[in-house]
Amino acid sequence: MKKETWKTVIQIVISILTAIATSLGVTSCM
């Protein structure tokens, strides 16, 4: 795999984790 591909994959994973963390945070606050 190219380094560019890895950067894209990492960005996608981070965005997914952020979305999950945000949803969990909102759920716990509710």
mmCIF entry with sequence, helices, sheets and N, C-alpha, C, O atoms, coordinates in Angstrom:
data_MODEL
# 
_entry.id   MODEL 
# 
_entity.id                         1 
_entity.type                       polymer 
_entity.pdbx_number_of_molecules   1 
# 
_entity_poly.entity_id                      1 
_entity_poly.type                           'polypeptide(L)' 
_entity_poly.nstd_linkage                   no 
_entity_poly.nstd_monomer                   no 
_entity_poly.pdbx_seq_one_letter_code       MKKETWKTVIQIVISILTAIATSLGVTSCM 
_entity_poly.pdbx_seq_one_letter_code_can   MKKETWKTVIQIVISILTAIATSLGVTSCM 
_entity_poly.pdbx_strand_id                 A 
# 
loop_
_entity_poly_seq.entity_id 
_entity_poly_seq.num 
_entity_poly_seq.mon_id 
_entity_poly_seq.hetero 
1 1  MET n 
1 2  LYS n 
1 3  LYS n 
1 4  GLU n 
1 5  THR n 
1 6  TRP n 
1 7  LYS n 
1 8  THR n 
1 9  VAL n 
1 10 ILE n 
1 11 GLN n 
1 12 ILE n 
1 13 VAL n 
1 14 ILE n 
1 15 SER n 
1 16 ILE n 
1 17 LEU n 
1 18 THR n 
1 19 ALA n 
1 20 ILE n 
1 21 ALA n 
1 22 THR n 
1 23 SER n 
1 24 LEU n 
1 25 GLY n 
1 26 VAL n 
1 27 THR n 
1 28 SER n 
1 29 CYS n 
1 30 MET n 
# 
_struct_asym.id          A 
_struct_asym.entity_id   1 
# 
_struct_conf.conf_type_id            HELX_P 
_struct_conf.id                      HELX_P1 
_struct_conf.pdbx_PDB_helix_id       AA1 
_struct_conf.beg_label_comp_id       LYS 
_struct_conf.beg_label_asym_id       A 
_struct_conf.beg_label_seq_id        3 
_struct_conf.pdbx_beg_PDB_ins_code   ? 
_struct_conf.end_label_comp_id       CYS 
_struct_conf.end_label_asym_id       A 
_struct_conf.end_label_seq_id        29 
_struct_conf.pdbx_end_PDB_ins_code   ? 
_struct_conf.beg_auth_comp_id        LYS 
_struct_conf.beg_auth_asym_id        A 
_struct_conf.beg_auth_seq_id         3 
_struct_conf.end_auth_comp_id        CYS 
_struct_conf.end_auth_asym_id        A 
_struct_conf.end_auth_seq_id         29 
_struct_conf.pdbx_PDB_helix_class    1 
_struct_conf.details                 ? 
_struct_conf.pdbx_PDB_helix_length   27 
# 
_struct_conf_type.id          HELX_P 
_struct_conf_type.criteria    ? 
_struct_conf_type.reference   ? 
# 
loop_
_atom_site.group_PDB 
_atom_site.id 
_atom_site.type_symbol 
_atom_site.label_atom_id 
_atom_site.label_alt_id 
_atom_site.label_comp_id 
_atom_site.label_asym_id 
_atom_site.label_entity_id 
_atom_site.label_seq_id 
_atom_site.pdbx_PDB_ins_code 
_atom_site.Cartn_x 
_atom_site.Cartn_y 
_atom_site.Cartn_z 
_atom_site.occupancy 
_atom_site.B_iso_or_equiv 
_atom_site.pdbx_formal_charge 
_atom_site.auth_seq_id 
_atom_site.auth_comp_id 
_atom_site.auth_asym_id 
_atom_site.auth_atom_id 
_atom_site.pdbx_PDB_model_num 
ATOM 1   N N  . MET A 1 1  ? 0.837   -1.214 0.000  1.00 0.00 ? 1  MET A N  1 
ATOM 2   C CA . MET A 1 1  ? 0.000   0.000  0.000  1.00 0.00 ? 1  MET A CA 1 
ATOM 3   C C  . MET A 1 1  ? 0.865   1.255  0.000  1.00 0.00 ? 1  MET A C  1 
ATOM 4   O O  . MET A 1 1  ? 1.945   1.288  0.590  1.00 0.00 ? 1  MET A O  1 
ATOM 5   N N  . LYS A 1 2  ? 0.369   2.277  -0.670 1.00 0.00 ? 2  LYS A N  1 
ATOM 6   C CA . LYS A 1 2  ? 1.107   3.545  -0.709 1.00 0.00 ? 2  LYS A CA 1 
ATOM 7   C C  . LYS A 1 2  ? 0.904   4.328  0.577  1.00 0.00 ? 2  LYS A C  1 
ATOM 8   O O  . LYS A 1 2  ? -0.066  4.115  1.305  1.00 0.00 ? 2  LYS A O  1 
ATOM 9   N N  . LYS A 1 3  ? 1.822   5.223  0.842  1.00 0.00 ? 3  LYS A N  1 
ATOM 10  C CA . LYS A 1 3  ? 1.708   6.044  2.060  1.00 0.00 ? 3  LYS A CA 1 
ATOM 11  C C  . LYS A 1 3  ? 0.447   6.903  2.000  1.00 0.00 ? 3  LYS A C  1 
ATOM 12  O O  . LYS A 1 3  ? -0.197  7.145  3.022  1.00 0.00 ? 3  LYS A O  1 
ATOM 13  N N  . GLU A 1 4  ? 0.099   7.360  0.799  1.00 0.00 ? 4  GLU A N  1 
ATOM 14  C CA . GLU A 1 4  ? -1.096  8.199  0.645  1.00 0.00 ? 4  GLU A CA 1 
ATOM 15  C C  . GLU A 1 4  ? -2.341  7.417  1.054  1.00 0.00 ? 4  GLU A C  1 
ATOM 16  O O  . GLU A 1 4  ? -3.251  7.953  1.686  1.00 0.00 ? 4  GLU A O  1 
ATOM 17  N N  . THR A 1 5  ? -2.359  6.139  0.681  1.00 0.00 ? 5  THR A N  1 
ATOM 18  C CA . THR A 1 5  ? -3.505  5.297  1.024  1.00 0.00 ? 5  THR A CA 1 
ATOM 19  C C  . THR A 1 5  ? -3.621  5.156  2.530  1.00 0.00 ? 5  THR A C  1 
ATOM 20  O O  . THR A 1 5  ? -4.716  5.218  3.090  1.00 0.00 ? 5  THR A O  1 
ATOM 21  N N  . TRP A 1 6  ? -2.453  4.962  3.193  1.00 0.00 ? 6  TRP A N  1 
ATOM 22  C CA . TRP A 1 6  ? -2.455  4.823  4.652  1.00 0.00 ? 6  TRP A CA 1 
ATOM 23  C C  . TRP A 1 6  ? -2.992  6.083  5.309  1.00 0.00 ? 6  TRP A C  1 
ATOM 24  O O  . TRP A 1 6  ? -3.748  6.015  6.278  1.00 0.00 ? 6  TRP A O  1 
ATOM 25  N N  . LYS A 1 7  ? -2.594  7.248  4.769  1.00 0.00 ? 7  LYS A N  1 
ATOM 26  C CA . LYS A 1 7  ? -3.070  8.519  5.352  1.00 0.00 ? 7  LYS A CA 1 
ATOM 27  C C  . LYS A 1 7  ? -4.585  8.594  5.263  1.00 0.00 ? 7  LYS A C  1 
ATOM 28  O O  . LYS A 1 7  ? -5.250  9.013  6.211  1.00 0.00 ? 7  LYS A O  1 
ATOM 29  N N  . THR A 1 8  ? -5.131  8.184  4.116  1.00 0.00 ? 8  THR A N  1 
ATOM 30  C CA . THR A 1 8  ? -6.583  8.216  3.927  1.00 0.00 ? 8  THR A CA 1 
ATOM 31  C C  . THR A 1 8  ? -7.276  7.273  4.904  1.00 0.00 ? 8  THR A C  1 
ATOM 32  O O  . THR A 1 8  ? -8.279  7.632  5.521  1.00 0.00 ? 8  THR A O  1 
ATOM 33  N N  . VAL A 1 9  ? -6.731  6.061  5.040  1.00 0.00 ? 9  VAL A N  1 
ATOM 34  C CA . VAL A 1 9  ? -7.323  5.065  5.941  1.00 0.00 ? 9  VAL A CA 1 
ATOM 35  C C  . VAL A 1 9  ? -7.315  5.578  7.370  1.00 0.00 ? 9  VAL A C  1 
ATOM 36  O O  . VAL A 1 9  ? -8.308  5.451  8.087  1.00 0.00 ? 9  VAL A O  1 
ATOM 37  N N  . ILE A 1 10 ? -6.185  6.164  7.789  1.00 0.00 ? 10 ILE A N  1 
ATOM 38  C CA . ILE A 1 10 ? -6.066  6.692  9.155  1.00 0.00 ? 10 ILE A CA 1 
ATOM 39  C C  . ILE A 1 10 ? -7.097  7.796  9.387  1.00 0.00 ? 10 ILE A C  1 
ATOM 40  O O  . ILE A 1 10 ? -7.738  7.842  10.438 1.00 0.00 ? 10 ILE A O  1 
ATOM 41  N N  . GLN A 1 11 ? -7.255  8.682  8.405  1.00 0.00 ? 11 GLN A N  1 
ATOM 42  C CA . GLN A 1 11 ? -8.225  9.777  8.543  1.00 0.00 ? 11 GLN A CA 1 
ATOM 43  C C  . GLN A 1 11 ? -9.635  9.224  8.697  1.00 0.00 ? 11 GLN A C  1 
ATOM 44  O O  . GLN A 1 11 ? -10.420 9.725  9.502  1.00 0.00 ? 11 GLN A O  1 
ATOM 45  N N  . ILE A 1 12 ? -9.958  8.181  7.917  1.00 0.00 ? 12 ILE A N  1 
ATOM 46  C CA . ILE A 1 12 ? -11.289 7.576  7.990  1.00 0.00 ? 12 ILE A CA 1 
ATOM 47  C C  . ILE A 1 12 ? -11.517 6.956  9.365  1.00 0.00 ? 12 ILE A C  1 
ATOM 48  O O  . ILE A 1 12 ? -12.577 7.132  9.967  1.00 0.00 ? 12 ILE A O  1 
ATOM 49  N N  . VAL A 1 13 ? -10.508 6.225  9.857  1.00 0.00 ? 13 VAL A N  1 
ATOM 50  C CA . VAL A 1 13 ? -10.625 5.578  11.170 1.00 0.00 ? 13 VAL A CA 1 
ATOM 51  C C  . VAL A 1 13 ? -10.817 6.619  12.262 1.00 0.00 ? 13 VAL A C  1 
ATOM 52  O O  . VAL A 1 13 ? -11.653 6.448  13.149 1.00 0.00 ? 13 VAL A O  1 
ATOM 53  N N  . ILE A 1 14 ? -10.039 7.705  12.197 1.00 0.00 ? 14 ILE A N  1 
ATOM 54  C CA . ILE A 1 14 ? -10.136 8.769  13.204 1.00 0.00 ? 14 ILE A CA 1 
ATOM 55  C C  . ILE A 1 14 ? -11.532 9.393  13.185 1.00 0.00 ? 14 ILE A C  1 
ATOM 56  O O  . ILE A 1 14 ? -12.128 9.636  14.234 1.00 0.00 ? 14 ILE A O  1 
ATOM 57  N N  . SER A 1 15 ? -12.045 9.650  11.976 1.00 0.00 ? 15 SER A N  1 
ATOM 58  C CA . SER A 1 15 ? -13.372 10.266 11.868 1.00 0.00 ? 15 SER A CA 1 
ATOM 59  C C  . SER A 1 15 ? -14.439 9.341  12.443 1.00 0.00 ? 15 SER A C  1 
ATOM 60  O O  . SER A 1 15 ? -15.374 9.799  13.100 1.00 0.00 ? 15 SER A O  1 
ATOM 61  N N  . ILE A 1 16 ? -14.299 8.037  12.194 1.00 0.00 ? 16 ILE A N  1 
ATOM 62  C CA . ILE A 1 16 ? -15.271 7.067  12.717 1.00 0.00 ? 16 ILE A CA 1 
ATOM 63  C C  . ILE A 1 16 ? -15.208 7.021  14.244 1.00 0.00 ? 16 ILE A C  1 
ATOM 64  O O  . ILE A 1 16 ? -16.238 7.033  14.918 1.00 0.00 ? 16 ILE A O  1 
ATOM 65  N N  . LEU A 1 17 ? -13.986 6.967  14.780 1.00 0.00 ? 17 LEU A N  1 
ATOM 66  C CA . LEU A 1 17 ? -13.817 6.926  16.237 1.00 0.00 ? 17 LEU A CA 1 
ATOM 67  C C  . LEU A 1 17 ? -14.371 8.196  16.870 1.00 0.00 ? 17 LEU A C  1 
ATOM 68  O O  . LEU A 1 17 ? -14.991 8.148  17.932 1.00 0.00 ? 17 LEU A O  1 
ATOM 69  N N  . THR A 1 18 ? -14.145 9.331  16.215 1.00 0.00 ? 18 THR A N  1 
ATOM 70  C CA . THR A 1 18 ? -14.642 10.603 16.733 1.00 0.00 ? 18 THR A CA 1 
ATOM 71  C C  . THR A 1 18 ? -16.173 10.602 16.759 1.00 0.00 ? 18 THR A C  1 
ATOM 72  O O  . THR A 1 18 ? -16.791 11.058 17.721 1.00 0.00 ? 18 THR A O  1 
ATOM 73  N N  . ALA A 1 19 ? -16.768 10.083 15.684 1.00 0.00 ? 19 ALA A N  1 
ATOM 74  C CA . ALA A 1 19 ? -18.229 10.028 15.608 1.00 0.00 ? 19 ALA A CA 1 
ATOM 75  C C  . ALA A 1 19 ? -18.785 9.141  16.719 1.00 0.00 ? 19 ALA A C  1 
ATOM 76  O O  . ALA A 1 19 ? -19.777 9.489  17.360 1.00 0.00 ? 19 ALA A O  1 
ATOM 77  N N  . ILE A 1 20 ? -18.145 7.996  16.944 1.00 0.00 ? 20 ILE A N  1 
ATOM 78  C CA . ILE A 1 20 ? -18.594 7.073  17.999 1.00 0.00 ? 20 ILE A CA 1 
ATOM 79  C C  . ILE A 1 20 ? -18.447 7.728  19.367 1.00 0.00 ? 20 ILE A C  1 
ATOM 80  O O  . ILE A 1 20 ? -19.353 7.662  20.197 1.00 0.00 ? 20 ILE A O  1 
ATOM 81  N N  . ALA A 1 21 ? -17.299 8.362  19.595 1.00 0.00 ? 21 ALA A N  1 
ATOM 82  C CA . ALA A 1 21 ? -17.046 9.012  20.881 1.00 0.00 ? 21 ALA A CA 1 
ATOM 83  C C  . ALA A 1 21 ? -18.070 10.123 21.120 1.00 0.00 ? 21 ALA A C  1 
ATOM 84  O O  . ALA A 1 21 ? -18.560 10.293 22.237 1.00 0.00 ? 21 ALA A O  1 
ATOM 85  N N  . THR A 1 22 ? -18.388 10.878 20.066 1.00 0.00 ? 22 THR A N  1 
ATOM 86  C CA . THR A 1 22 ? -19.357 11.968 20.192 1.00 0.00 ? 22 THR A CA 1 
ATOM 87  C C  . THR A 1 22 ? -20.738 11.413 20.533 1.00 0.00 ? 22 THR A C  1 
ATOM 88  O O  . THR A 1 22 ? -21.420 11.932 21.416 1.00 0.00 ? 22 THR A O  1 
ATOM 89  N N  . SER A 1 23 ? -21.146 10.354 19.827 1.00 0.00 ? 23 SER A N  1 
ATOM 90  C CA . SER A 1 23 ? -22.470 9.768  20.075 1.00 0.00 ? 23 SER A CA 1 
ATOM 91  C C  . SER A 1 23 ? -22.537 9.201  21.489 1.00 0.00 ? 23 SER A C  1 
ATOM 92  O O  . SER A 1 23 ? -23.558 9.339  22.163 1.00 0.00 ? 23 SER A O  1 
ATOM 93  N N  . LEU A 1 24 ? -21.467 8.569  21.941 1.00 0.00 ? 24 LEU A N  1 
ATOM 94  C CA . LEU A 1 24 ? -21.437 8.013  23.300 1.00 0.00 ? 24 LEU A CA 1 
ATOM 95  C C  . LEU A 1 24 ? -21.494 9.136  24.326 1.00 0.00 ? 24 LEU A C  1 
ATOM 96  O O  . LEU A 1 24 ? -22.188 9.028  25.336 1.00 0.00 ? 24 LEU A O  1 
ATOM 97  N N  . GLY A 1 25 ? -20.763 10.211 24.064 1.00 0.00 ? 25 GLY A N  1 
ATOM 98  C CA . GLY A 1 25 ? -20.741 11.351 24.985 1.00 0.00 ? 25 GLY A CA 1 
ATOM 99  C C  . GLY A 1 25 ? -22.120 11.972 25.093 1.00 0.00 ? 25 GLY A C  1 
ATOM 100 O O  . GLY A 1 25 ? -22.572 12.303 26.190 1.00 0.00 ? 25 GLY A O  1 
ATOM 101 N N  . VAL A 1 26 ? -22.793 12.133 23.962 1.00 0.00 ? 26 VAL A N  1 
ATOM 102 C CA . VAL A 1 26 ? -24.132 12.716 23.959 1.00 0.00 ? 26 VAL A CA 1 
ATOM 103 C C  . VAL A 1 26 ? -25.091 11.791 24.704 1.00 0.00 ? 26 VAL A C  1 
ATOM 104 O O  . VAL A 1 26 ? -25.941 12.252 25.466 1.00 0.00 ? 26 VAL A O  1 
ATOM 105 N N  . THR A 1 27 ? -24.953 10.490 24.482 1.00 0.00 ? 27 THR A N  1 
ATOM 106 C CA . THR A 1 27 ? -25.838 9.515  25.127 1.00 0.00 ? 27 THR A CA 1 
ATOM 107 C C  . THR A 1 27 ? -25.655 9.542  26.638 1.00 0.00 ? 27 THR A C  1 
ATOM 108 O O  . THR A 1 27 ? -26.632 9.492  27.386 1.00 0.00 ? 27 THR A O  1 
ATOM 109 N N  . SER A 1 28 ? -24.412 9.621  27.087 1.00 0.00 ? 28 SER A N  1 
ATOM 110 C CA . SER A 1 28 ? -24.143 9.607  28.526 1.00 0.00 ? 28 SER A CA 1 
ATOM 111 C C  . SER A 1 28 ? -24.621 10.902 29.182 1.00 0.00 ? 28 SER A C  1 
ATOM 112 O O  . SER A 1 28 ? -24.986 10.911 30.358 1.00 0.00 ? 28 SER A O  1 
ATOM 113 N N  . CYS A 1 29 ? -24.618 11.993 28.418 1.00 0.00 ? 29 CYS A N  1 
ATOM 114 C CA . CYS A 1 29 ? -25.039 13.287 28.975 1.00 0.00 ? 29 CYS A CA 1 
ATOM 115 C C  . CYS A 1 29 ? -26.560 13.367 29.054 1.00 0.00 ? 29 CYS A C  1 
ATOM 116 O O  . CYS A 1 29 ? -27.101 14.064 29.913 1.00 0.00 ? 29 CYS A O  1 
ATOM 117 N N  . MET A 1 30 ? -27.249 12.660 28.170 1.00 0.00 ? 30 MET A N  1 
ATOM 118 C CA . MET A 1 30 ? -28.706 12.731 28.130 1.00 0.00 ? 30 MET A CA 1 
ATOM 119 C C  . MET A 1 30 ? -29.330 12.148 29.389 1.00 0.00 ? 30 MET A C  1 
ATOM 120 O O  . MET A 1 30 ? -30.554 12.129 29.520 1.00 0.00 ? 30 MET A O  1 
# 
